[in-house]
Structures are given as structure tokens and as C-alpha cells.
Amino acid sequence: MYLTTEKKKELFKEYGESETNTGSPESQIALFNFRINHLTEHLKNNKKDFSTQRALLKLVGKRRSLLDYLKNTDIERYRSIIKGLNLRK
């Protein structure tokens, strides 16, 4: 399994201030980013896996909407998560 409980806790601790803060936008964006990177690597080897491609596009849209929400509510938190995850924008 590519995403273990320990990895999730590590992501939530790093970006959500604690292991139990799973609902903050930063922790959700970090989790989506991890899953997007994994699916991108999968699609490099399996070019015709269209269901995974669709799932990837849905995750990218969810991450984008959370980033837009964070940008509109608190620009400093938005800038820090963009810098922390090395996202373009």
C-alpha cells in the first residue's frame, strides 16, 4: 500500500500542526498532493489507464478548489503551503 497510516500522520503533523488535525485545508492539500504525485508516477508506466487518469483530474480539481479557498481566506497560509509543497503558481 502506498499510503500508510504513519505517512498520513506525518503529513498531517507537518502541514496541519498536529496528527489529529486532518480537516485543515493545508493538511488536505498535502494529502491530495501526495496522492497526485503517486498517480502521476503510475500513469507514466500505464499510459492507457483512463480510470486512473480521471481520478487524477478529479484530485487536481479538489486541490485547486482548496487552494482557491485558502487564497481567499488567508493569503499568508496560501503562500506558505505553495512554498512548502513546491507547487507552481
C-alpha positions as CSV (number, residue, x, y, z in Angstrom):
1,M,0.0,0.0,0.0
2,Y,1.4,3.3,-1.0
3,L,-0.3,5.5,1.7
4,T,0.1,4.1,5.2
5,T,-1.3,5.4,8.4
6,E,2.1,6.5,9.5
7,K,2.6,8.5,6.3
8,K,-0.8,10.2,6.7
9,K,0.1,11.1,10.3
10,E,3.4,12.5,9.2
11,L,1.7,14.7,6.5
12,F,-0.9,15.9,9.0
13,K,1.7,16.7,11.6
14,E,3.9,18.6,9.1
15,Y,1.2,20.6,7.4
16,G,-1.8,20.5,9.8
17,E,0.0,21.4,13.1
18,S,-0.9,18.1,14.7
19,E,-1.5,14.4,13.8
20,T,-5.2,14.8,14.6
21,N,-5.8,18.0,12.6
22,T,-7.0,16.2,9.5
23,G,-9.6,18.8,8.4
24,S,-7.4,21.8,7.9
25,P,-7.0,23.0,4.3
26,E,-3.2,22.7,4.5
27,S,-3.3,19.0,5.6
28,Q,-5.9,18.1,2.9
29,I,-3.9,19.9,0.2
30,A,-0.8,18.0,1.4
31,L,-2.6,14.7,1.3
32,F,-4.0,15.4,-2.2
33,N,-0.6,16.4,-3.4
34,F,0.9,13.1,-2.2
35,R,-1.8,11.1,-3.9
36,I,-1.4,13.2,-7.1
37,N,2.3,12.5,-7.2
38,H,1.7,8.8,-6.8
39,L,-0.9,8.7,-9.5
40,T,1.3,10.7,-11.9
41,E,4.1,8.1,-11.4
42,H,1.6,5.3,-12.1
43,L,0.4,7.0,-15.3
44,K,4.0,7.3,-16.6
45,N,4.1,3.5,-16.7
46,N,0.5,2.8,-17.6
47,K,-0.5,5.3,-20.3
48,K,-3.8,3.7,-21.1
49,D,-5.2,3.6,-17.6
50,F,-8.0,6.0,-18.2
51,S,-9.8,5.5,-14.9
52,T,-6.7,6.5,-13.0
53,Q,-6.4,9.5,-15.3
54,R,-9.9,10.5,-14.5
55,A,-9.2,10.1,-10.7
56,L,-6.1,12.2,-11.1
57,L,-8.0,15.0,-12.8
58,K,-10.6,15.0,-10.0
59,L,-7.9,15.2,-7.3
60,V,-6.3,18.1,-9.1
61,G,-9.6,19.9,-9.2
62,K,-10.2,19.3,-5.5
63,R,-6.7,20.5,-4.6
64,R,-7.2,23.6,-6.8
65,S,-10.5,24.4,-5.1
66,L,-9.0,24.1,-1.6
67,L,-6.1,26.3,-2.7
68,D,-8.5,28.9,-4.0
69,Y,-10.4,28.8,-0.7
70,L,-7.2,29.3,1.2
71,K,-6.1,32.1,-1.1
72,N,-9.4,33.9,-0.5
73,T,-9.4,33.5,3.3
74,D,-5.7,33.8,4.4
75,I,-3.1,34.7,1.8
76,E,-0.1,34.0,4.1
77,R,-1.2,30.4,4.7
78,Y,-1.7,30.0,1.0
79,R,1.8,31.3,0.2
80,S,3.3,29.0,2.9
81,I,1.6,25.9,1.6
82,I,2.6,26.7,-2.0
83,K,6.2,27.2,-1.0
84,G,6.2,24.1,1.3
85,L,4.9,21.8,-1.4
86,N,6.8,23.4,-4.3
87,L,3.6,24.0,-6.3
88,R,3.6,26.3,-9.3
89,K,1.5,29.5,-9.2
